[in-house]
């Protein structure tokens, strides 16, 4: 793995919810996420090497199209330092930074210091109860209310998850100990990439190897799927230290700025 390969994989990692409003130009993608998101309007992809003035122009136009006065703009290592500087010059506020971590799944899994914990069982979601338990942990750890559990088509949502696994796209997983759901995570497969996301363990079971078992399950699934790169966008204060101890390597970071799009006009 080299830094350009990993950061290119990070830049390709764009999540647009089904039926979400979004604006896509040659320079960027802006998405309107569900109202439960802290920042509902986000620029989630920016073309490499594009001029900051062109990005700012497209932000202003996309924000007007989506009728928002606040936008979260993600910038990464692939972009020059000119874009963050241009954002800061327009009083954009840095609100988050995530580390880009990656590994070869086979190298981490063959580590003899990585024994399995038979007391913890990890599996893909299989039942309505799994989905409800997953939602409860997600809401508890990440906040908000999971929309698909509130909706009347929970069976359809579960079917979509199981279908994703059956078709090799990945999806949500849950960790269980003695019949109790204690952790959750997710993985998405895209070509040779395995994108790991959404791992959380309830406070009572932290420090007991549950996160590592969630990681092991997803890395094994990645290996079975033929993925050669596992990538995570990890918060430095929570998951990043665990992942670095588990064999992942840091390749840079992505930063998020809150911008008033009115100030984006060149």
N, C-alpha and C positions, 0 to 999 in steps of 0.2 A: 504493500500500500504506500502511495506517496500522497503528499498533501493536496496536490491538484486533483487526483482521483477522488479523494474523500470529500473535498470541498465541493467538487462538481456533483457528487452524489447528494450532498446536503442541499445544494441549490435546486436539484431536481425534486426534492421532497416538498411537495405542495399538496395541501389537503383542502379541497373544495367540497363542502357537504352537498349531498344530492339536493337539487332544486334551489341551492343558495344563489342569491343575486351576486353577480360579480362582473367586473369590467376587466377586459384583457386587451392590452395594446402590445405593440412590438417591444415596448420597454418595461412593462410591469403587469402584474395581476393584483387587483384589489378585490377583496371578498367581504361580503356582509355575512357575519356569523350569527348564530342564534343570540337572542337577547340575554341569555344567561352568561355570555362571555363578558369578561371585564372590559375588554376592548372589542367592540362589535365589528368595527371596520378596520381591516388590516391589509397592508401591502405585503403579500407573502412571497412574491418573486419579483426580482429585478434583473434585467438582462446584464450580463457582465460587460464591462468596458463602456457602458452607456454614459453620456455626459450628465452630470448632476442637473443641469438646467432642463434637460429633456425629461428626466425623472420627475422633477418638481412640476413641470408643466402638465405631465400626464396625471400626477397626483391631484392637482387642482381640478382637472377636467373630470376624472373618475369620481372624486368626492362630490362634485356638483351633480353628476349623474345619479349617484346613490343617495344624495341629499343628506350628507353628514358634515359636521363641523369639527370632527375629531377623527384622526387616523393614526393607527399604529403602523410604523414603517420599520420593517426588518431589513437590516444590512448585514452582510457577511464578509468573510475574509477574501472572497473572490472579487469584491468591489474595492476600488481605490479609496484611500482616505479622504478623497475630495467629497464624497457623498455625505459621510457623517459630519464633516466640517460645514457643508452647505446646509444640512439640517440644523445644526447647532447655531449657525448664523441667523436662522429664522426662528430662534427660541424654542426649537424642539427639545423635549426633555427625555433624557435617557432613563428608561424605566425597567429594563430587563436585559440580562446578558446570559446566554446559554453557551456551554462548552460543546464543541463538536468532537465526539469521541467515536472511535471505530476499532474494530478488530476483525481478524479472520476467525469465523466461528470454530473451525476445527482446531485451531491453536489453543483457544481458551478451554474447550471441552476436554482436550487430552491432558490438561494440567493435572498432575497427581495430587495437587493441593486442593482439588475441587471435588471432594466426595459428596455423594448424594445423601440427602436427609430423608429417610424413609418415613418420618413422622409427618411430613408435608407432602400432600398430593396436589399436583398442578395439572389442569386440563383445560381444553377449550370449552366454551360455554355449550352446555348440552340440554338445558331445561329452562323453563320459565323461572324456576327457583334460582338457578344460577344467574339468570339475567337480573332478577330483582336484587339478589345479593351483590352482584357486581355494581348495580346502580347505587345501592345504599353505601357501599364503601367509597365509590367515586364521589358521591355527594358529600360524604363526611370529610374526606381528605381534600378534595379540590374545590368544594363549595358548589352552590347552584343546585338545580333540580334537573335530573336526567330526563329529557323530554320523552324518550321512547317508553319509559315506564309510566308516565302520566297518560300516554295516548291509549286509544282503544285497540290499537293493532300491535300489541306486544308480541303476539304469536308471529306476526309477519316480520317483526324486527328480529326475533330469535331465528326464524327461517333464513333471513338474510345473513346472519352471522354464521350459522352452520353451513350455508351454501358457500360463503367466502372461504371457509376452511376446506370444504370439499373440492373447490375449484383451484386451490393453491394460492389464494390471495392472502391468507392469514386472517387475523381478527382478534377478538378479545379472549383473555384467559383468566382463570380464577385459581387461587391457592386455597386449599382446605386442610384443616387439621381437626381430627376427631369430629367430623361432620359440620364444623363451623367455618364459614368463609372468612379468611383472614388477610387476603391480599388479592390484587388485581394487576393486570398488565395488558399490553397489546403489541401486536407485530403485524406489519404489512410487508408483503413481498412484491418487489417491482424489479423485473429482470433479475440481475444478479445481486441486488441489494435486499437486505433485511432491515427494515426500519422499526426500531424498538421504541415504544412510547407508553405513556400512561401507567407506569408501575407505581404501586402504592401498597403499603402494609399498614394495617390498623395499629395504633400506638402500643397496645398491649402485647403485640408480638414482634415488635421491632428488636433488632439485635439478636435474633434467633435463627438467622439464616434463611428467612422466608424470601427476602428480595433475591437472594442468590438462586433459590429454586425457581423463582419466576424467570430469572435470567437464563438458567440452564435449559428450561423447557423451550424457550423461544430460540435459543441458539441451536438446540438440537433440531427443532422444526426448520430452522434456516438451513442447516446442513442437509437435512432430508430433502429440502426443496431445491438444493443445488446452489444456494446463495454463497458467494465468496466474500461478501463484505457485510458486516453488521454495523449499523450506525445509530447513534443516539444523540439527541439534542438535550443535554443534561444541565440541570441547575447546579451551580457550583456549591450551593449551601446544602444540597440534599443528596441527589443520586450520583453526582460526579465522583465524589471520593470513593464510593462503593465500587463503581465501575472501573475506576483506575486501579484499585486493588485487585480487581478480578481479571485484569489483563487487557483492558482497553487502553488506547493511546489517544492523547489529546492532539487535535490537528488545527485548532483555532477556535473561533467563537462567532456567534451571531449576536448582534445588538438590536434592541427595539427602541425606537423613539416615538413619543407622542407628538404629533404635529397638528397645528391648526392649518387646514388646507388653504385658508385665505392667504396665509403668509407664503404659500408655495409658489405664487405667481412670480416668475422671473422679474 
